[in-house]
Amino acid sequence: MATADKNGAPNVSYAPFVHRTPAIYVYTSYRSRHTKNMLETTTASVLFIEDEMRTRNFFARKRFTCQCGVGAVEREKAEWRMAMSLFKKKFGKVFAMIRPLPDFALFRLIPSGGLYVRGFGQAFEVSADMKNSKHVTGVRIDGKTD
């Protein structure tokens, strides 16, 4: 996950997540830089990438990147409880220790489209609703057209 502060200084970090279409939820500490940045700018960029153990070619790993609008989810409301149940199901006992900590906040990230790369020459722009894609073509680094 990448964020930037109000002056544009970048920060990249990792955050465990859960997903429930269309939202991606992250539960992060107020003590972290990315939490402060999301509160200040209400934006983030995320990267999902194929596990190194499963890839056949490290230079063409499957990946999805997207820009997201970010909103804080109010504690103990219906959406918060739903997301907490998803975290509990995914992370089990570890999450049970983190959930009650008062310095953690839940954020809802809503993708505004993105880029899915399936391999060499297989990049696709994806619509915000994640239902439509368009093959990306253009001028390569060597000056030739795809």
N, C-alpha and C positions, 0 to 999 in steps of 0.2 A: 504494500500500500504506500502510495506517495502522497504527501501533503506539502503545502507551503504555508509559511506564516503571512501575516498581513503585508509584509515588505517584499514578499516573493522568494524568501530564502527557502530552498527545498529541504525536505526531510523524507527519507524512505525508511520503512520499518515493516515489521511483520505483525499481523493480528489474526488470531483465530476467528473464524467466521462461521455463520450459518446462512442458508439461503432459502428464501420463500418468495417465489416470483411475485413481483419483480424485484423485491428488495434483497439486499445483502446486509446482514447485521454483523456489527463488530461490537465487542464489549471491552472497553479500554479504560485504563486508569487516568484520572485527571492529572496525575503527576507526569504523564508522558507528553512528549512534544507533539505527537500526532493528534492527541485529543485536543490540546490547546489550539492547534492549527485548524482542526475541523470546526471547532466552536467559532473561531474568528472568521474563517473564509467560507464555510459551508460547502467545500468541494474536496474531492480526493480523486486519485487515479488508482486503479487496482490492476494487478496482474495475476492471472491464473496460468500456471505452466505445468506441462506434463512432467511427471516424476522422472528423475534421472534414471532410476532403476528400470523404468519401462520403455524408455526411448531407444530407438534404433540409431538415431543420428543426432548428436548433441547440437549440431548447427541448424537443425530443422525441427526442433522440438515444437510440438503443438502448444499454442498459447492463445490466450484471450486477454486483451487489455481494454479498459474502458474508463471514461471520465464519469464521475458520479456527483450528483447533488447529494448533500449530506444534511440530515436532520437528527437532532437528539430526540430520543423517545422518552417520554415521561415515565418515571419509575412507578411500578405497580398498576399501571393502566393495562387495558386488555392486550394491546400490541406488545407491551413489555413482557407480560406474563407468557404470551404465545412464543416470543423469541427466547425467553428463558427456558421454556420447555424444549425447544429445539437444541439449545446449547447443552442442556442436561442430557438429552438423548444422544447427542454426538460425542460429548466429552466426559460424561459420567462423573465419577467421584472427584476428579480434579476440579471440575467446574463447580461442584457442590461447595468446595472451600472458597472459591472466588466469588460466587454469586452474591453473598451477603455483604461483601466489602463496600463500605460507604463511599470510597473514593473511585468507584467504577461507574462509567456511564455507558448506556446503550445508544448506538448510532445506527440509523437507517441510511443505507447508501442506495440511491436509485440510479442505475446506469442510464446514460443519455446516448447510447450507441457505443460501438466499439470496433475493434479489429480482431478477427479470428485468423490465426495462421495455422494451417494444417501441414505445411511443409514448403519446400522450395517452390516458388511460383504459385503458391496456393494461399494467397491472402484475400480475405473477404471483409468488406465493411459491413457491419451489422447494425440494423436499425435499433432505435431506442426500445421498441417493444420486443426485440430479439426474434422477430418472426421473418424478417426479410434480410437478405444479404446480397451484396454486389461484389463480383470478382474485381480485385484491384489490379489494374494494368497501368503501364506508363513507361517512362524512360528509366532504364537501369543505370547503375553507376558507370558502366562502360560506355554510356551514350546510346546504346541500342534500345529500340522500342520493343516492349513485350507484346 
